[in-house]
Amino acid sequence: MEDEKIREAVLKVALGFCMEEVTEEYGVEDGALKLVKRKETRKDVPPDLRAVRLLMDGPDVAALTDEELEAEKQRLLRALAEHENRKEEV
């Protein structure tokens, strides 16, 4: 389970992703804190080639069975489709 979470995180970095960042500034007004400024920023994080290399060097594909290779292929295609869908939504 933990290995799968790590693999998904590396895959996300390998494909690149979009994130939103919120910055808030507060000031004291009438003795109380009050929101003065709020800024929302969308950042595109480009694909990272080191993560791609890590994924490619990861499992020894020569040792996988045909069924395992097909399962890995389908998993990667799903991940790529999800990534493309998220890019289109933004």
Backbone as a chain_set.jsonl record, in Angstrom:
{"seq": "MEDEKIREAVLKVALGFCMEEVTEEYGVEDGALKLVKRKETRKDVPPDLRAVRLLMDGPDVAALTDEELEAEKQRLLRALAEHENRKEEV", "coords": {"N": [[0.826, -1.203, 0.0], [1.855, 1.301, 0.877], [4.008, 1.463, -0.892], [2.632, 1.737, -3.289], [1.462, 4.257, -2.971], [3.744, 5.85, -2.972], [4.687, 5.329, -5.527], [2.577, 6.402, -7.051], [2.857, 9.092, -6.371], [5.387, 9.655, -7.462], [4.779, 9.183, -10.134], [2.945, 11.247, -10.582], [4.644, 13.475, -10.391], [6.344, 12.862, -12.501], [4.654, 13.131, -14.709], [3.905, 15.746, -14.504], [1.992, 18.447, -13.072], [-0.776, 20.437, -11.873], [-1.216, 22.977, -9.474], [-2.886, 24.731, -6.841], [-2.381, 27.695, -5.036], [-2.88, 29.444, -2.068], [-2.648, 32.593, -0.651], [-2.827, 34.489, 2.223], [-3.208, 37.625, 3.815], [-3.212, 39.216, 6.924], [-4.424, 41.84, 9.013], [-4.445, 44.101, 11.827], [-7.383, 45.411, 12.989], [-9.399, 47.578, 14.652], [-8.623, 46.304, 17.0], [-8.822, 43.618, 16.418], [-7.992, 40.736, 14.454], [-8.118, 40.909, 10.96], [-8.944, 39.841, 7.705], [-7.009, 41.079, 5.164], [-5.972, 40.849, 2.604], [-6.28, 38.51, -0.004], [-4.929, 36.07, -2.047], [-5.125, 34.01, -4.815], [-3.378, 31.613, -6.574], [-2.569, 29.823, -9.479], [-0.435, 27.229, -10.244], [1.587, 25.699, -12.641], [3.307, 22.762, -12.638], [5.998, 21.518, -14.262], [6.662, 18.418, -16.091], [8.974, 16.121, -14.604], [12.058, 14.949, -15.454], [13.78, 13.333, -13.994], [12.057, 11.907, -12.36], [10.692, 10.469, -14.285], [12.75, 8.847, -15.241], [13.25, 7.406, -12.911], [10.871, 5.945, -12.709], [11.072, 4.435, -15.044], [13.368, 2.954, -14.594], [12.554, 1.534, -12.481], [10.721, -1.197, -11.823], [11.888, -4.423, -12.84], [11.228, -5.071, -15.928], [11.68, -7.24, -17.541], [11.417, -9.397, -15.927], [8.759, -9.631, -15.43], [5.575, -11.231, -15.835], [3.494, -11.924, -18.734], [0.878, -11.219, -18.103], [1.29, -9.49, -15.919], [2.73, -7.471, -17.183], [0.782, -6.524, -18.967], [-1.116, -5.599, -17.123], [0.359, -3.548, -15.901], [0.751, -1.863, -18.1], [-1.929, -1.107, -18.625], [-2.48, 0.237, -16.241], [-0.694, 2.414, -16.386], [-1.681, 3.659, -18.704], [-4.234, 4.41, -17.778], [-3.456, 6.235, -15.766], [-2.22, 8.192, -17.321], [-4.425, 9.043, -18.86], [-6.064, 10.089, -16.816], [-4.446, 12.197, -15.989], [-4.439, 13.781, -18.304], [-7.171, 14.429, -18.398], [-7.418, 15.986, -16.07], [-5.812, 18.157, -16.809], [-7.355, 19.227, -18.864], [-9.596, 20.079, -17.47], [-8.745, 22.273, -16.098]], "CA": [[0.0, 0.0, 0.0], [2.745, 2.454, 0.954], [4.757, 1.492, -2.146], [1.736, 2.237, -4.334], [1.333, 5.705, -2.761], [4.994, 6.457, -3.422], [4.708, 5.205, -6.992], [1.619, 7.372, -7.578], [3.446, 10.424, -6.203], [6.45, 9.788, -8.461], [4.106, 9.282, -11.429], [2.391, 12.603, -10.663], [5.761, 14.377, -10.682], [6.848, 12.516, -13.835], [3.718, 13.643, -15.709], [3.649, 17.168, -14.297], [0.682, 18.653, -12.47], [-1.193, 21.806, -11.6], [-1.603, 23.143, -8.073], [-3.36, 26.058, -6.48], [-1.768, 28.201, -3.815], [-3.645, 30.553, -1.501], [-1.881, 33.418, 0.28], [-3.698, 35.431, 2.922], [-2.554, 38.593, 4.686], [-4.114, 39.713, 7.956], [-4.029, 43.061, 9.689], [-5.218, 44.382, 13.041], [-8.335, 46.487, 12.774], [-10.256, 47.684, 15.838], [-8.171, 45.344, 18.006], [-9.046, 42.229, 16.0], [-7.395, 40.371, 13.172], [-9.063, 40.933, 9.857], [-8.352, 39.492, 6.418], [-6.764, 42.28, 4.386], [-5.707, 40.519, 1.211], [-6.274, 37.072, -0.32], [-4.471, 35.882, -3.417], [-5.128, 32.621, -5.267], [-2.492, 31.46, -7.718], [-2.486, 28.482, -10.071], [0.927, 26.978, -10.712], [1.815, 24.483, -13.412], [4.594, 22.145, -12.355], [6.301, 20.738, -15.469], [7.139, 17.048, -15.872], [10.343, 16.005, -14.105], [12.714, 13.834, -16.131], [14.348, 12.403, -13.007], [10.97, 11.02, -11.943], [10.453, 9.562, -15.42], [13.83, 7.861, -15.218], [13.026, 6.538, -11.749], [9.801, 5.017, -13.072], [11.542, 3.526, -16.084], [14.366, 2.065, -14.009], [11.916, 0.866, -11.351], [10.609, -2.651, -11.847], [12.589, -5.126, -13.913], [10.139, -5.516, -16.791], [12.016, -8.541, -18.12], [11.028, -10.44, -14.984], [7.307, -9.642, -15.293], [4.831, -12.134, -16.71], [2.692, -11.212, -19.719], [-0.28, -10.65, -17.407], [1.772, -8.354, -15.129], [3.052, -6.401, -18.132], [-0.486, -5.958, -19.445], [-1.69, -4.841, -16.003], [1.158, -2.316, -15.757], [0.425, -1.034, -19.266], [-3.26, -0.544, -18.402], [-2.379, 1.187, -15.125], [-0.04, 3.619, -16.893], [-2.615, 4.323, -19.615], [-5.249, 5.07, -16.939], [-2.824, 7.384, -15.119], [-2.04, 9.211, -18.349], [-5.755, 9.578, -19.186], [-6.479, 10.927, -15.684], [-3.646, 13.407, -16.051], [-4.957, 14.587, -19.418], [-8.491, 14.936, -17.996], [-7.201, 17.072, -15.104], [-5.303, 19.307, -17.544], [-8.463, 19.805, -19.616], [-10.522, 20.71, -16.532], [-8.172, 23.54, -15.606]], "C": [[0.864, 1.258, 0.0], [3.558, 2.598, -0.329], [3.911, 2.068, -3.269], [1.551, 3.752, -4.2], [2.58, 6.436, -3.247], [5.058, 6.444, -4.938], [3.757, 6.213, -7.636], [2.167, 8.793, -7.471], [4.545, 10.665, -7.231], [5.837, 9.931, -9.854], [3.529, 10.684, -11.632], [3.485, 13.603, -11.033], [6.297, 14.118, -12.092], [5.962, 13.106, -14.926], [3.553, 15.159, -15.647], [2.246, 17.336, -13.738], [0.435, 20.133, -12.247], [-1.595, 21.891, -10.13], [-2.059, 24.575, -7.842], [-2.786, 26.441, -5.138], [-2.568, 29.405, -3.349], [-2.768, 31.271, -0.484], [-2.838, 34.43, 0.902], [-2.862, 36.335, 3.821], [-3.596, 39.143, 5.653], [-3.538, 40.984, 8.562], [-4.914, 43.265, 10.912], [-6.093, 45.594, 12.777], [-9.311, 46.482, 13.939], [-9.907, 46.603, 16.859], [-8.385, 43.885, 17.634], [-8.361, 41.98, 14.66], [-8.471, 40.35, 12.095], [-8.309, 40.617, 8.571], [-8.248, 40.758, 5.568], [-6.657, 41.943, 2.897], [-5.672, 39.001, 1.055], [-5.922, 36.92, -1.789], [-4.452, 34.388, -3.732], [-4.316, 32.545, -6.552], [-2.512, 30.018, -8.185], [-1.092, 28.303, -10.638], [0.962, 25.658, -11.476], [3.219, 23.993, -13.107], [4.912, 21.24, -13.539], [6.747, 19.316, -15.125], [8.615, 17.048, -15.469], [10.987, 14.758, -14.699], [13.354, 12.855, -15.152], [13.292, 11.424, -12.518], [10.639, 10.021, -13.044], [11.503, 8.459, -15.413], [13.654, 6.884, -14.056], [11.936, 5.512, -12.048], [10.279, 3.988, -14.092], [12.561, 2.519, -15.542], [13.782, 1.214, -12.892], [11.846, -0.641, -11.471], [11.362, -3.239, -13.036], [11.52, -5.739, -14.815], [10.427, -6.872, -17.423], [11.556, -9.68, -17.22], [9.506, -10.553, -14.832], [6.685, -10.649, -16.263], [4.044, -11.297, -17.722], [1.492, -10.531, -19.061], [0.133, -9.424, -16.593], [2.133, -7.182, -16.029], [1.786, -5.728, -18.651], [-1.14, -5.116, -18.355], [-0.952, -3.515, -15.809], [0.872, -1.356, -16.905], [-0.925, -0.345, -19.062], [-3.244, 0.497, -17.292], [-1.754, 2.499, -15.604], [-0.938, 4.375, -17.869], [-3.725, 5.041, -18.847], [-4.679, 6.327, -16.285], [-2.631, 8.523, -16.113], [-3.378, 9.855, -18.724], [-6.269, 10.483, -18.072], [-5.736, 12.258, -15.708], [-4.16, 14.323, -17.156], [-6.313, 15.191, -19.069], [-8.349, 16.099, -17.021], [-6.679, 18.323, -15.798], [-6.422, 20.003, -18.286], [-9.444, 20.551, -18.706], [-10.044, 22.077, -16.101], [-8.094, 24.529, -16.682]], "O": [[0.631, 2.175, -0.788], [3.777, 3.711, -0.806], [4.419, 2.808, -4.112], [1.49, 4.456, -5.208], [2.49, 7.502, -3.856], [5.441, 7.435, -5.559], [4.093, 6.814, -8.656], [1.967, 9.607, -8.372], [4.63, 11.749, -7.809], [6.325, 10.718, -10.665], [3.614, 11.24, -12.727], [3.282, 14.471, -11.882], [6.664, 15.059, -12.796], [6.466, 13.538, -15.962], [3.116, 15.783, -16.614], [1.4, 16.458, -13.912], [1.327, 20.965, -12.414], [-2.239, 20.983, -9.604], [-1.666, 25.498, -8.555], [-2.71, 25.625, -4.219], [-2.895, 30.286, -4.145], [-2.216, 30.652, 0.425], [-3.564, 35.133, 0.199], [-1.937, 35.883, 4.497], [-4.711, 39.488, 5.26], [-2.323, 41.173, 8.614], [-5.991, 42.679, 11.02], [-5.61, 46.66, 12.395], [-9.98, 45.478, 14.182], [-10.795, 46.05, 17.508], [-8.152, 43.001, 18.458], [-8.18, 42.89, 13.851], [-9.575, 39.843, 12.296], [-7.181, 41.067, 8.372], [-9.246, 41.421, 5.288], [-7.183, 42.659, 2.046], [-5.1, 38.297, 1.887], [-6.524, 37.547, -2.66], [-3.843, 33.6, -3.009], [-4.536, 33.31, -7.491], [-2.477, 29.095, -7.37], [-0.622, 29.129, -11.421], [0.44, 24.641, -11.02], [4.198, 24.717, -13.294], [4.175, 20.29, -13.8], [7.16, 19.046, -13.997], [9.399, 17.874, -15.937], [10.517, 13.643, -14.474], [13.46, 11.666, -15.453], [13.585, 10.251, -12.287], [10.339, 8.86, -12.765], [11.179, 7.28, -15.562], [13.881, 5.684, -14.204], [12.063, 4.344, -11.681], [9.93, 2.811, -14.007], [12.604, 1.371, -15.984], [14.429, 0.284, -12.409], [12.852, -1.31, -11.233], [11.456, -2.623, -14.097], [10.972, -6.797, -14.506], [9.495, -7.58, -17.804], [11.33, -10.796, -17.689], [9.018, -11.472, -14.174], [7.199, -10.884, -17.356], [3.946, -10.08, -17.569], [1.133, -9.408, -19.417], [-0.587, -8.426, -16.574], [1.874, -6.029, -15.684], [1.729, -4.504, -18.762], [-1.661, -4.037, -18.635], [-1.578, -2.481, -15.58], [0.764, -0.149, -16.687], [-1.054, 0.857, -19.296], [-3.917, 1.523, -17.389], [-2.24, 3.577, -15.261], [-0.954, 5.605, -17.862], [-4.118, 6.148, -19.214], [-5.339, 7.366, -16.253], [-2.856, 9.687, -15.78], [-3.456, 11.073, -18.887], [-6.849, 11.533, -18.349], [-6.325, 13.314, -15.476], [-4.298, 15.528, -16.943], [-6.579, 16.344, -19.407], [-9.073, 17.089, -17.126], [-7.053, 19.435, -15.426], [-6.454, 21.232, -18.344], [-10.051, 21.537, -19.121], [-10.851, 22.947, -15.774], [-7.64, 25.651, -16.458]]}, "num_chains": 1, "name": "protein.A"}
